[in-house]
Amino acid sequence: MKKLNFVLGAILIGTLVSACTTKSVEKTDTKTSSVSQNSANTTPKAENSQKIELNFWNPFTGDDGKSMTALVNKFNEENDLNITVSVQTLAYEDYYSKLPVTITSGVDVPDVAILHIDKLPYYSAKGLIMEMDEDIKNMGLSQSDFIEATWKASNQKDGKRYSLPLDTHPYVMFYNKKILKELGYSEGDLENLNGTKFLEMCNKAREKGIYGIGFYYPGMSSVFYSLLKQNGGEFIDSSNPTKAQFNSEAGIKAAQWVKELIDKGYATDVAGDHVSIFKKGESLFCADGIWSSAGMAEIEGLEWGEMFLPKVGSKEAIWASSHQLCIMKQKNEDKVKHEAALKFIKYLSDNSIEWAKAGQVAARLDVLKNPEFKSLPWGFTADELNWFTYLPSEVTTGSFLDALNPTLVEYYSGTITDAKEALNKAAKSGEEQAALIVEK
């Protein structure tokens, strides 16, 4: 049996989260009003004189943060339990360096916080967050209420749950409707798009003097992982999380597919700003996270839509992550505040259509059936939930991502010329780092 020996550096594991890159820090104190229309059945009614104050941390420094703060304000106005939630927002890097230190110190620990799904293994194993199995049951929620892949991916190895899924945010591919039409295609040609048809479209775009597609190369592990899974590959060894498996034939195919697009002049180069290029009408497609949807909507005259990457392998698969609602471990547990936190979490889940409008896919199946969600540019995801695929729920996953992303940049920029050599280099580096986390 292996004994886990976790180091604090594990919290810095890399994952692509473009929605949380701004360096600002915000704190918003909001006021309480009356009558809730969405009261959770998990909290007894508080006395009017008993004020309950909760602190909610998140890394939403973009426009999504404004949407979340508005939702919190609404909770404060509607709940009838005299609960006031204040919001503290930190930039992604600062967030995941400060949060575990704060919890360990026991001073000013947030009551509720957002964790990305890949952070759950570390925080749960270190005892930094509370088990929520019974809490979720008391909310009247269960696995059947959520996207199956999202729920399963957030299960932990000890068989317990420490979070409630708020959303899933997949990688998508934006497309320019005007250019598509100019090239002689319709949106119908994008249905069930395969690799061969995609290359044809990219070639026509190049002939027109524009790019076929733009990529964000520093975070190419998301595209790579999507294609790896499409080709039937695995990221790491499930029986030994210190060993890589992405340097397989499936991984080589995944890496080479993108390199071919670059070599043929179909894709933007490593130094290019893929989103800006797309917004200026200089590329047909743009691969990025669904969180960039709000930015596309702000560009006047840009006629755009979104879809998943083409199916270039034998399986339908797209990288996805998820924001999870967690209750932080307190030095002295306060049952009243704990139950108030559950009330707040249930409210966010029940009202996640408002969060979905900020550029997310709600984790709740009933929200995905909502006509409001279906009408969003990313509403197509509700009918393609089988595409979602998540990175392994292992504390070592981040070590391999940290090694893979810069190595892919080396390969796509031509510093490393062979895909197998690049992936072997990333595997070796990742395994060295993973060995520091898991002690044999």
Sequence and secondary structure as in RCSB ss.txt:
>XXXX:A:sequence
MKKLNFVLGAILIGTLVSACTTKSVEKTDTKTSSVSQNSANTTPKAENSQKIELNFWNPFTGDDGKSMTALVNKF
NEENDLNITVSVQTLAYEDYYSKLPVTITSGVDVPDVAILHIDKLPYYSAKGLIMEMDEDIKNMGLSQSDFIEAT
WKASNQKDGKRYSLPLDTHPYVMFYNKKILKELGYSEGDLENLNGTKFLEMCNKAREKGIYGIGFYYPGMSSVFY
SLLKQNGGEFIDSSNPTKAQFNSEAGIKAAQWVKELIDKGYATDVAGDHVSIFKKGESLFCADGIWSSAGMAEIE
GLEWGEMFLPKVGSKEAIWASSHQLCIMKQKNEDKVKHEAALKFIKYLSDNSIEWAKAGQVAARLDVLKNPEFKS
LPWGFTADELNWFTYLPSEVTTGSFLDALNPTLVEYYSGTITDAKEALNKAAKSGEEQAALIVEK
>XXXX:A:secstr
  EE   GGGGG     GGG     EEE     S  SS  TTS    TT  EEEEEEE   SHHHHHHHHHHHHH
HHH SS EEEEEEE  HHHHHHHHHHHHHHTSS  SEEEEEGGGHHHHHHTT B   HHHHHHTT  GGGB HHH
HHHT  TTS    EE EEEEEEEEEEHHHHHHTT  GGGGTT BHHHHHHHHHHHHHTTSEEEE  GGGTHHHHH
HHHHHTT  SEETTEEEEE SSSHHHHHHHHHHHHHHHTT B  TTS HHHHHHTT EEEEEEEGGGHHHHHTST
T  EEEE   B SSS  EEEE EEEEEB  SS  HHHHHHHHHHHHHHHHTHHHHHTTT EESBHHHHTSHHHHT
STTGGGGG GGGEE   S TTHHHHHHHHHHHHHHHHHTSS  HHHHHHHHHHHHHHHHHHHEE 
